[in-house]
């Protein structure tokens, strides 16, 4: 997928916000608007929700199974209602949600020595176990590439050195779009 334009990002953020409003209100996902071009190409994406900087939900689809716009809507809904780490997002929280959409490049095998923190995300797998971390996670936690590899193995439920012992290491890049909540002060 070619880099998306800022206008594409605005549309995706609008789609995510609308999907959140609809599913939190109990109405289900809205019908997809008639779009074309990059927004209907198949692509993987993650939607991360935060409230005042704290993680509130994050769900994604790695494989490019659906048009990007549909993937974003589904991931936004799932991040709000189905992330097992959190209770479902309430209507009262909707206006305070920051939305971050990470559009994923196709996966590629990567030599662990070529990992660039902040540029690459990682997917490490062995058998049925797999763990994925977005590029921004390593930056947020100030990890070097070794720690990034170890933490991705840990997320997969594998020993931290599994990447040295035959686990498959794949990389990807992301294009990130962020919408900050419109919180009113006072």
SERO-4910 file (N, C-alpha, C, O; in steps of 0.05 Angstrom, whole numbers):
BEGIN
 pado doro    nc1    nc2    nc3   cac1   cac2   cac3    cc1    cc2    cc3    oc1    oc2    oc3
  Unk    A     17    -24      0      0      0      0     18     25      0     37     27     16
  Unk    A     12     43    -17     26     69    -18     20     85      6      0     81     19
  Unk    A     38    104     13     32    121     36      5    135     32     -2    144     10
  Unk    A    -10    137     53    -36    150     53    -33    180     56    -14    189     70
  Unk    A    -50    195     44    -50    224     47    -63    232     74    -78    216     85
  Unk    A    -58    256     83    -70    265    108   -101    265    106   -114    259    126
  Unk    A   -112    270     82   -141    269     79   -151    240     84   -172    237     96
  Unk    A   -136    220     75   -143    193     81   -144    188    111   -162    175    121
  Unk    A   -124    199    125   -123    196    154   -147    209    167   -159    197    186
  Unk    A   -155    232    158   -179    245    169   -204    229    165   -221    227    183
  Unk    A   -206    217    141   -230    200    136   -229    175    154   -250    168    165
  Unk    A   -206    163    157   -205    139    174   -211    146    203   -225    130    216
  Unk    A   -201    168    212   -207    177    240   -237    182    243   -249    176    264
  Unk    A   -249    194    223   -278    199    224   -294    173    224   -313    170    239
  Unk    A   -285    154    208   -298    127    207   -296    114    235   -315    102    245
  Unk    A   -272    115    247   -268    103    273   -285    117    294   -298    103    310
  Unk    A   -286    143    294   -303    158    314   -332    151    310   -346    147    330
  Unk    A   -342    149    285   -370    142    280   -375    114    289   -396    108    301
  Unk    A   -357     95    284   -361     67    292   -362     66    322   -378     51    333
  Unk    A   -345     81    336   -345     81    366   -372     91    376   -384     78    393
  Unk    A   -382    113    365   -407    124    374   -430    104    370   -447    101    388
  Unk    A   -430     91    347   -452     73    341   -452     48    359   -472     40    370
  Unk    A   -428     36    361   -428     11    377   -431     15    407   -442     -1    421
  Unk    A   -421     38    417   -424     44    445   -453     49    451   -463     44    473
  Unk    A   -468     61    432   -496     66    435   -513     40    430   -537     40    433
  Unk    A   -500     18    423   -513     -7    420   -526    -11    392   -543    -28    389
  Unk    A   -518      5    373   -530      3    346   -515    -14    326   -525    -18    304
  Unk    A   -491    -23    332   -476    -38    312   -460    -20    294   -464      4    294
  Unk    A   -443    -32    278   -427    -17    259   -443     -3    237   -461    -15    226
  Unk    A   -437     22    231   -451     35    209   -442     24    182   -421     11    180
  Unk    A   -459     27    163   -453     19    136   -429     35    126   -427     59    131
  Unk    A   -411     22    111   -388     37    100   -397     56     79   -414     50     62
  Unk    A   -385     80     79   -391    100     59   -379     91     32   -361     74     31
  Unk    A   -389    102     11   -378     96    -15   -352    110    -19   -351    134    -22
  Unk    A   -330     95    -17   -303    106    -20   -289     91    -42   -298     70    -51
  Unk    A   -266    102    -49   -250     89    -70   -221     93    -64   -213    106    -44
  Unk    A   -204     82    -81   -175     86    -78   -163     71    -55   -171     49    -49
  Unk    A   -144     84    -42   -128     71    -21   -146     62      2   -139     42     16
  Unk    A   -168     75      8   -184     68     31   -199     42     27   -209     31     47
  Unk    A   -202     32      3   -215      7     -1   -196    -15     -8   -204    -38    -14
  Unk    A   -170     -9     -8   -150    -30    -12   -149    -47     14   -155    -37     35
  Unk    A   -142    -72     11   -140    -89     34   -115    -82     49    -93    -80     38
  Unk    A   -118    -78     76    -95    -71     92   -101    -78    121   -124    -77    130
  Unk    A    -80    -85    136    -83    -89    164    -81    -63    179    -69    -44    169
  Unk    A    -92    -62    203    -92    -37    219    -97    -44    248   -108    -64    254
  Unk    A    -88    -26    265    -94    -27    294   -106     -1    301    -99     20    291
  Unk    A   -126     -2    320   -138     22    331   -132     21    361   -139      2    375
  Unk    A   -119     43    370   -112     46    399   -129     68    410   -131     90    399
  Unk    A   -142     63    433   -158     83    447   -144     90    473   -134     73    487
  Unk    A   -143    116    479   -131    126    504   -150    147    516   -165    161    502
  Unk    A   -149    148    543   -163    169    557   -142    183    574   -129    171    591
  Unk    A   -138    209    569   -117    224    583    -90    210    584    -77    210    604
  Unk    A    -83    199    561    -57    186    558    -56    157    567    -36    143    561
  Unk    A    -76    147    581    -76    119    590    -90    101    570   -111    108    560
  Unk    A    -77     78    565    -89     59    547   -117     51    556   -121     45    579
  Unk    A   -136     51    537   -163     43    543   -173     20    526   -194      8    531
  Unk    A   -157     14    505   -164     -9    487   -146     -8    463   -139     13    453
  Unk    A   -139    -32    453   -123    -33    428   -129    -61    415   -124    -81    427
  Unk    A   -139    -60    391   -145    -84    376   -137    -79    347   -140    -57    337
  Unk    A   -127   -100    334   -119    -97    307   -122   -123    291   -127   -144    302
  Unk    A   -119   -119    265   -119   -141    246    -94   -139    230    -89   -119    216
  Unk    A    -77   -160    232    -51   -160    218    -55   -166    189    -44   -152    171
  Unk    A    -70   -186    183    -73   -195    155    -92   -176    141   -112   -166    152
  Unk    A    -86   -171    116   -102   -153    100   -125   -168     88   -124   -176     64
  Unk    A   -146   -172    104   -169   -188     95   -192   -172     84   -208   -182     68
  Unk    A   -195   -147     92   -217   -130     84   -207   -103     75   -184    -96     78
  Unk    A   -225    -88     62   -217    -60     55   -209    -45     81   -221    -48    102
  Unk    A   -189    -28     78   -178    -13    101   -200      1    117   -199      0    142
  Unk    A   -218     14    104   -239     29    118   -256     11    136   -263     19    158
  Unk    A   -261    -13    126   -277    -32    142   -260    -43    165   -270    -47    188
  Unk    A   -235    -49    160   -217    -58    181   -215    -38    204   -217    -46    227
  Unk    A   -213    -13    197   -212      8    218   -238      9    234   -237     11    259
  Unk    A   -260      8    221   -286      9    235   -288    -15    254   -296    -12    277
  Unk    A   -282    -39    245   -283    -63    261   -264    -62    284   -271    -70    307
  Unk    A   -240    -53    280   -220    -52    301   -227    -31    322   -223    -35    346
  Unk    A   -238     -8    313   -247     12    332   -269      1    351   -268      4    375
  Unk    A   -288    -13    339   -310    -25    355   -299    -45    374   -307    -46    397
  Unk    A   -281    -62    364   -270    -83    381   -252    -71    404   -253    -81    426
  Unk    A   -237    -51    398   -220    -38    418   -238    -26    440   -230    -27    464
  Unk    A   -261    -16    433   -279     -4    453   -294    -25    470   -299    -21    493
  Unk    A   -301    -47    457   -319    -66    471   -307    -94    477   -318   -108    493
  Unk    A   -285   -101    463   -276   -129    465   -248   -133    474   -239   -156    476
  Unk    A   -233   -112    481   -206   -115    491   -208   -128    518   -219   -116    537
  Unk    A   -198   -153    521   -203   -167    547   -189   -155    571   -194   -162    594
  Unk    A   -171   -136    566   -157   -123    589   -173   -101    602   -167    -92    624
  Unk    A   -195    -93    589   -211    -70    599   -241    -76    599   -250    -93    584
  Unk    A   -256    -62    616   -285    -63    614   -293    -48    589   -277    -31    579
  Unk    A   -316    -53    578   -325    -38    554   -326     -8    558   -332      1    580
  Unk    A   -319      7    538   -320     36    539   -350     44    542   -367     33    529
  Unk    A   -354     64    560   -381     74    565   -387     98    548   -369    111    537
  Unk    A   -413    105    546   -421    129    531   -408    154    544   -401    173    529
  Unk    A   -406    154    570   -394    177    584   -365    182    576   -354    204    579
  Unk    A   -351    161    568   -322    163    561   -318    171    532   -296    179    525
  Unk    A   -338    169    515   -335    172    486   -321    198    479   -302    197    463
  Unk    A   -329    220    490   -317    246    482   -289    250    492   -275    267    483
  Unk    A   -280    234    511   -253    237    522   -233    217    509   -210    217    517
  Unk    A   -242    201    490   -225    182    477   -207    195    456   -216    210    438
  Unk    A   -181    190    458   -162    196    436   -161    171    419   -161    148    429
  Unk    A   -160    174    393   -160    152    374   -133    153    359   -125    173    348
  Unk    A   -120    130    358    -95    127    342    -99    103    324   -105     81    332
  Unk    A    -96    108    298    -98     87    278    -70     82    266    -57    101    257
  Unk    A    -62     57    267    -37     49    255    -43     31    231    -54      9    234
  Unk    A    -38     41    207    -42     25    183    -16     10    178      5     22    176
  Unk    A    -18    -16    175      5    -34    173     13    -39    144     -4    -42    126
  Unk    A     39    -39    140     50    -49    114     47    -79    114     41    -91    135
  Unk    A     51    -92     91     52   -121     91     76   -130    109     96   -116    112
  Unk    A     73   -154    121     94   -165    137    118   -174    119    114   -181     96
  Unk    A    142   -173    131    165   -183    116    184   -195    137    186   -186    160
  Unk    A    199   -216    129    219   -228    146    241   -207    150    249   -194    132
  Unk    A    250   -205    175    270   -185    181    293   -198    198    287   -214    216
  Unk    A    317   -191    191    340   -199    207    340   -183    233    338   -159    232
  Unk    A    341   -196    256    340   -182    281    360   -159    283    356   -139    298
  Unk    A    383   -162    270    404   -141    271    396   -116    254    410    -96    256
  Unk    A    375   -119    238    367    -96    221    342    -82    232    332    -63    219
  Unk    A    333    -89    255    310    -76    267    317    -48    275    337    -43    288
  Unk    A    300    -29    266    303     -1    274    280      7    293    257      7    285
  Unk    A    287     12    317    267     21    337    254     46    328    268     65    320
  Unk    A    228     47    329    213     70    320    204     68    291    185     82    283
  Unk    A    217     52    276    210     48    248    195     21    244    175     20    230
  Unk    A    205      0    256    194    -26    252    176    -35    275    182    -30    299
  Unk    A    154    -48    269    139    -63    288    148    -92    285    160    -99    265
  Unk    A    141   -109    304    150   -137    303    127   -156    308    109   -151    323
  Unk    A    129   -178    293    111   -201    298    130   -225    300    144   -232    282
  Unk    A    129   -238    324    146   -261    328    127   -285    333    108   -283    348
  Unk    A    133   -307    319    115   -330    321    131   -356    321    153   -358    310
  Unk    A    119   -375    335    129   -402    336    105   -420    340     91   -418    361
  Unk    A    100   -438    321     76   -455    323     51   -437    323     48   -420    306
  Unk    A     33   -442    343      9   -426    344     12   -401    362     -7   -386    365
  Unk    A     35   -397    373     40   -374    390     51   -351    374     70   -355    357
  Unk    A     40   -327    378     51   -304    364     45   -279    381     25   -277    394
  Unk    A     64   -260    378     60   -235    392     68   -212    374     87   -215    358
  Unk    A     54   -190    376     59   -167    359     61   -143    376     45   -139    395
  Unk    A     80   -126    370     82    -99    382     86    -79    360    102    -82    342
  Unk    A     71    -57    362     73    -35    343     99    -20    347    111    -20    369
  Unk    A    109     -6    326    134      9    329    134     29    352    155     33    365
  Unk    A    112     42    356    110     63    377    113     52    405    119     67    424
  Unk    A    108     26    409    111     15    436    140     16    445    146     23    468
  Unk    A    158      8    428    187      9    435    196     37    441    213     41    459
  Unk    A    186     56    426    193     84    431    182     94    457    196    106    473
  Unk    A    157     88    462    144     96    487    158     85    512    161     99    532
  Unk    A    167     60    510    181     48    533    211     51    533    225     42    551
  Unk    A    221     65    512    250     70    509    267     44    508    288     42    521
  Unk    A    257     25    493    271      0    490    291      1    468    287     15    448
  Unk    A    313    -13    470    331    -17    448    320    -42    432    300    -54    440
  Unk    A    333    -48    410    322    -69    393    322    -97    407    304   -113    402
  Unk    A    342   -102    424    343   -128    439    319   -130    458    306   -150    458
  Unk    A    314   -109    472    291   -109    491    265   -112    476    246   -125    484
  Unk    A    263    -98    453    240   -100    436    234   -129    427    212   -138    428
  Unk    A    255   -143    418    253   -171    411    244   -188    434    226   -204    432
  Unk    A    256   -183    458    249   -199    481    220   -194    490    205   -213    496
  Unk    A    211   -169    489    184   -163    498    163   -174    478    141   -181    486
  Unk    A    170   -174    452    152   -186    433    150   -216    437    128   -227    434
  Unk    A    172   -229    443    172   -258    450    154   -262    474    138   -281    475
  Unk    A    158   -245    495    142   -248    519    112   -245    513     96   -261    524
  Unk    A    105   -226    496     77   -222    489     66   -247    475     42   -253    477
  Unk    A     83   -261    460     75   -286    446     72   -310    466     63   -331    458
  Unk    A     81   -306    491     82   -328    510    105   -346    505    105   -370    513
  Unk    A    126   -336    492    150   -352    486    172   -343    505    171   -321    517
  Unk    A    193   -360    508    217   -351    522    228   -326    509    226   -322    485
  Unk    A    240   -308    525    249   -282    514    271   -285    493    275   -267    478
  Unk    A    284   -308    492    305   -312    472    295   -330    449    312   -340    433
  Unk    A    269   -334    446    258   -351    425    266   -341    397    269   -357    379
  Unk    A    270   -315    395    278   -304    369    306   -314    360    312   -314    337
  Unk    A    322   -323    380    349   -334    374    347   -364    368    366   -376    357
  Unk    A    324   -377    375    322   -406    374    301   -416    355    287   -435    360
  Unk    A    297   -402    333    280   -412    312    253   -399    309    239   -405    290
  Unk    A    245   -381    327    220   -367    323    222   -349    299    243   -339    293
  Unk    A    200   -346    285    200   -329    261    198   -300    270    180   -293    285
  Unk    A    215   -283    259    215   -255    265    207   -240    239    220   -241    219
  Unk    A    184   -226    241    174   -210    218    172   -181    227    166   -175    250
  Unk    A    177   -164    208    174   -135    213    152   -124    196    142   -136    177
  Unk    A    145    -99    202    126    -83    187    131    -54    194    143    -48    215
  Unk    A    121    -37    178    121     -8    184     92      1    187     73    -13    179
  Unk    A     88     24    198     61     35    201     60     64    192     80     78    192
  Unk    A     36     72    185     30    100    181      9    106    202    -12     93    203
  Unk    A     14    126    219     -2    131    242    -18    157    239     -7    177    230
  Unk    A    -43    156    246    -61    179    247    -73    181    274    -82    161    286
  Unk    A    -73    205    286    -83    209    313   -104    232    314   -101    253    301
  Unk    A   -125    226    329   -145    246    335   -146    249    365   -152    230    379
  Unk    A   -141    273    375   -143    278    404   -172    285    411   -186    297    395
  Unk    A   -180    277    435   -208    283    443   -212    313    445   -193    328    448
  Unk    A   -236    321    444   -244    349    446   -253    355    474   -275    366    478
  Unk    A   -236    348    493   -244    353    521   -246    382    527   -229    398    519
  Unk    A   -267    390    541   -271    417    549   -263    421    578   -270    405    595
  Unk    A   -248    442    583   -238    447    610   -256    467    623   -265    487    610
  Unk    A   -263    462    649   -279    480    664   -307    478    657   -324    492    668
***
